[in-house]
C-alpha cells in the first residue's frame, strides 16, 4: 500500500467492458479496507476519495503505514491546515526540509536521537544564531510529537534534546527625551506620530497598529479594540496574534490624531494608519491573488526602513519599534497596574512572558530599590555607624564599616529614625 492516506485505484469489471474505481485505505482500527465504488466516473471517484480522507482525519485516523519524512511533512500540513496560519505552515515546511537536508529523506520511524543531534549541528554549521537553532528544533519536534499522538510513531526522537542556552536580551526602554525627539522628527508625518503614540500608550504591536480600522476605535469610551478582520470588499483577512481580541486604553492625544486622520481619508478606506496609496496597492494585490500572509501582517512595506530613518534623525540609537511596546508595559507596572492585568492588556499567554521579555529596568526603579535597601539596614547599623569603626584582628579598620562611615561623613547618606537614608530624603 502507498503512503497516501486514501489511495484511489482502478480495475476492469469481470466482463472487461468498463473500469471500476476502488478506495484503498486503513480504517481507525488499523484494518486494511479495499472498497469498490461500483462506477467508472473518475471525477466522482476523486471526490469520494477526498470525502473519505476528510472523514478519517476528523475521526482521529491513525496511520500505521511507514512513511518518509517528506510524507510526514505533507501529512502534518494537511491535518493542520485549518488550525495554523499560513506563515506557521511555511515555517514548519522550511525547518522540516532542513531536517531532511541534514539526514536524508529517511523513514520517520527510523529517526533516532543521533539524527536530531546531527540536525542541531547542521543548523549551527549554517551560521544560525542559537535562538534560531532552538526555533528549528522546536518546530520539527512539534511535527514528531503530533505524529506520536496520532499513533504514526511510537516515540519522539527529540525527547531529551537540550536547547542551546541563549542569554536573555536586555529590554530596551525609551526614555522621555527619546520619545519627544521621535515625535518632533515625525511632526510632518502624522501617521508616524500616531503610530508611535499608540505603541507608547497602548502597547500595540506593529501589525496591530497597521491593521486598525475605523470600526476598532471607540471615541466615546476612549478605547482601541484589537480584533481580527474578515476578507471583504474593503478589508483583507488578518488575525490577532494568539487569536485573542483585546481592548486597550486610548489617551486623548491619540484620539485627536486618529480623528484628524479619519477625516482626511477617502470614504472607501477603512484602514486608519496606511496611506491611501499603500492601501490601494494592498487591495490590488488582494484582488489579483498575490497578497501573501507576510504582507497582510505588515501592510506597510517600508515600515522598518522608515523607522530606522526616523530614529537616525532623532538621534535614538539601537531602538526597535517593538521597544515602544515594552516601554508602555513597563510604565503600566510602574504606575501600579497589576501584573495579571498587564498580561491581559498585552495579550500574553502568561505573566511570565510579560515579566521576562517586556519589563525593563529604569534608573528610577534602581533608585527606589537602593533607597529600600538603605532603609532595610535597620537600627543595628545605625548603632554601629554612630561609633568609630573598631579594628579587626590584624589591627586594620573594618573596610565595610569604614566605607559606610565615609559616606555618612560625606553627606551622601544619613542616619534616620528607620536606619540609613539618602541624604536628600
N, C-alpha and C positions, 0 to 999 in steps of 0.2 A: 504493500500500500504506500502511496506517496505521502509526503509530509503535509499535503493540503488538508485542511480541516474537513472539507467535504469534496470528494472527487467525483466529477461527472464523467461517465464513460458510456460508450455506445456499442451495441452489437446487433447483428441481424436477427430478425424474427426466425422461428423454425422453418418457415417456408422461403426464407431469404428474399422476400419481396419488399421488405421495409426495414428501417432502422428503429430500434427501441433504445431509449435512454435509461440509464441506471444511476443511482446515487450510491456511492461507496463511502462509509464513514464508521466511526466508533461511537457508540452511544454513551450516555452518562455512567453506565455500569461497566464500561470497558469492553463491551461486546461488539465485535465487528458486524456491521449490517450492510447488506447489499440489497437495495430496494429498487424494484422496477417501477418506472413511471408510466409504462403502458402506452407510450406515444413516441413519435419521432420528431416532434416540434422542438428544434434546438433552442429557440428564444424562450419558449415556455419552460424548457428543462433548466436553462441557466437561471431563470427567475426562481424556480422551485429550489434549486441548489442554494441560492443566496438566502432564501427564506429559512431553509433548514439550518444554514450556518448561523444566522442571527439567533434563531431559537436555541441552538446549542450553547452559544455564548451567554445568552441571558439566563439559562438554567444551570450555569456552573459547570459547563463541559470540562472534562479533564482529558487532555491529550496525552496518551501513554506512548505515542509513536516517537521514537528518537528523531530529533531534528537538529539541523546545523544551526550555528549561531546566527547566520543571516536569516534563517527561517524563524528563529526565536524572536528576532527583532521585528520582523514583519508581523508575527502573531501578536506581539506586545502592542504595536502601533494600531492594529486593527481592534483589539479588545479595549484599548483606552481612548479611542478616537473621540468618543463623546464625553470623556472625563477630563482630558487635559487640553491646554491651549496649544495652538499650532507651533508656537515658539518652543514650548516644552518638548513636543514631539520631535521637532527638528534637532533640538539639543540632545535628546536621547539617541537619535539616529547617528548623529555626528560622533558621540562618545562610544557607542557600540561598534561603529565602524573602525574606530581607533583600536578597540579591544581586538577586533578581528585582524587588523593590520599587525598587531603585536604578536598574535598567537596562531593565526590562520583560521580559516572557516571550519573549525572542528565541530564534532557533535557536542551539543550542550552538556550532555551527561558525562562527557569525558574531561570536562574542565575541572582542574584542581586548584588548590591554593597556590601552587607554583606558578600557574598561568596568571593568576591575579597579581602576584609579585612581579612577574615579568611585565605586565601591563603598567604597573606603577613605575617601574624603571624606564619603560618606553616613554612614558609621559615626561619624566624628569629629563631624559636624554634629549627630548624635543625642545627643551628650554622653557617648559611651562612653569609658572610660579607654583609654590607649594599649595596655595589656595586653589588654583586651577586643577592641580593634580588631585586634590581631595574631592573637588567637584566632579571630576571624571569618574572617580571610584564610586562616589555616592550614587550617581545616575545608573551606572552599569550594575551595581549591587542591587539597586531597586528592581531592575528588569529580572535578575535572577531570583530575587525574593518573591516577586509575584508569580514566577514560574513554579516555585516551590509550593506556594499557597494553592495554585491550581492543580497540583499533582503532576506537573510535567517533569519536575526534577525531584530527587529525593532530598537534596541538601543544597544550601547556598555555598559555593566555593569561597565567597568573600567573608564568611564567618570567621571572626578573629583577626581580620585585616586591620592594621593600625594606620591611622591617618598621620600625615606629616604634621608636626606641631607648627602652628603659624602664630607668630607674635601678634597680639591684638593691636590694631591700628589706633593711634591716639585720635580721639574725637576732636575734630576741628570746629571750634566755635568762633563765630564772627562777633567782634565787639561793636559797641555803639558807633564808634568812629568809622569803622569799616563799612557798616551798614549805611551810614549817612553819605559816605563818599560814593558808594554804589548808586544810591538814589539820586545824588546830584548828577552823576555822569549819565544816568538814564532819563533825565528830565525831559529831553526832547522826544524820547520814545516811551509813550505812555504804557504800551504793552509790557515793556520790560520793568518799568517801575511797579506796575500792578503785579506782575509775576513775582517779583522779589518780595513785595509786601505780603502777598498771600502765603508764600512759603515761610516767611519770617513770623507771621502772626497766626497761621492756621495749620502749619506743619504739613502742607500738601506736598506730594511727590510731583516730580516734573510732569509725568504723563497725566496725573490727575488734574493739574492746572491747565494743561493744553487741551484737555477734553471737557472742560467746563462749558456748559451751555446756559442760556438764559433761564431754562427751567430748573437749574441747580442753585439758583440764587433766591433766597427768601429775604427780601429787603425789610419786610415788616418785623420779622423776628431776628434779624441780623445773623443769618445763618448761611453757611455754604454746605450743600449736600453733595457728597461724592457717591455717585451711583452709576451702574452700568448703562451703556447705550445700545439700543437695538439698531439693526440695519434698516434704514428707512430712506425716503427720498432726500432727506437733508442731513442725515447722520450716518456714520459708519459703526459697525459693531465694535464695541470696546468693553472690556470687563475690568473691574477693580481688582487690584492685587489681593489675593486670598478671597476674592469674590464677596467682600464684606461692605455693605452700604454704611456710610458714616455721615454724621452731622457734625460740622465744625463751626467754631465761632467766627463771626465776621466783624472786624473793627470798622468804625465809621469811615476812616480814610480809604479803606479798601472798597467799601460800599459806594463812596463818592466816585472813585476812579472807574469802577465797573459800570456805574450808571452813565458816565461820560462815554465810555467805550461803546456801550449798547446803543446809545442814541445815534452814534455815527456809523453803525454797521448797516450793510444792506439788509432789507427786510427778510430775505430768504436765507440769511446766515445765522444759525443758532449758536455757533461757537464764538465765545467772547474774546479769547486770548490768542487768536490767529488772525493774521492779516487777511483781507478779502482775497488777495491774490493767491495766498497759500491755501486758503480754504477751497477755492475753485480748482486748484491743482490736485488736491487730495480727492475731491469729488470726481474729477476726471479719471484719476487712477482707479477709483472705485467702480465707475461706470464701465471702464474698459477691462475690468477684471485683473488689474495689476496692483491693487492695494494689498500689500503684504502686512502681516501682523506687526512687524517691527515699526513700520510707518504709522500704523493706527495707534500704537502706544506712544509714539513721539512724532506727531504730525508736522512739527516744525523741523525741517531737515537741517537747518543751520543753527540749531539751538546751542549746541556745545561751543561752536566756533564763536558765535556772538557773545556768549557768556564769557569766554576767555578774553575777548577783546575788551569787554566792559570791565573786567577785573584788572586788566593791564592799565586801562585809562584811570581807574580809581586807585591804583597802587595797592590792590589787595592780592596778596601772594598765596599760592598753594591752597586755593579755595575751590570747592565744587559747589554746584547749585544745591546739591543734597545737604551740604553743610548748613544751609539756612533752616532746613527741617530739624536737624539736630540742635541747632541754636534755640529754636522755638520750644522743642520738647524739654530742653534743659531749663529754660526760663519758666515754663509751666511748673516744673518741680520746685524751682527756687521760690516761686510765689505761693507755694503751699498746696497746689493741686495734688491729690493723692496718686501714688504710682499706678494703682489699678485703673484710675480714671484716665490718666495719661495714656496708658496702654490702649484703652478703648478708643480714645480720640486719635491716636496714631495709627490704629489699625493693625496692631501687632498681635500675634497669637499668644504671647506670654509676656509677663512683666520682665522676665529675664532678658528677652530680646531688647526691650526698651532700655533697661538699665545698662546692659553690656555694650550695645552698639550705638546708642544715641545720646547718652548722658555724658557731657563733658565736664571738665573741672575748670572753674573760673578762679581768678585771683581772689574775688570776694569770698568764694567758698573756702579757699585756703586760709584767708584772714579770719573767718569765723571759726574754723577748726583750730587755728593757732590760739585764738582767744579762749576757746573752750578748754584746750589743753592746759593753758596757763592757770585758768580758774580751777581746774581739777587737781592741781598740785597740792592744794589743801593747806591746813593750818600747820602741819609738821614742817613744811618747807618755809612757812612764814617765820616760825621759831628759829629754824636753822639760820636763815638769812639775816635774822636780827642780831646775830653774834658773828664774831670774826671766825672765818673757817679754821677748823682745827687741822694740825699737821697730821699726816698719816704716819705709818710705822717708820718710814725712811726719813721722816723729818720734813718731807715736802708737803706743800699745800695740796688739799684735795682739788683736782683740776675742775671737776664739775661744779662744786660749790663756789670755787673761786671765780669761775666764769659767770655764774648766776649773780654773785655779789658785784662783779664788774658791770653787768647790765643794769643792776639797781643803781649803782653809783653814777652810771652814765645817764640815768633818767629814761632808759629805754622801757623798762618795766618798773612797777612799783608794788609795794606790799599793801594790799587792801584788806577789807574785812573778811573776804572769802578766799584769800590767798593771793597769788601773783596775778597782776592785771596789767594790760598795756598802759603805758604812761599817759596816753592821750584819752583814756576812757573816763 
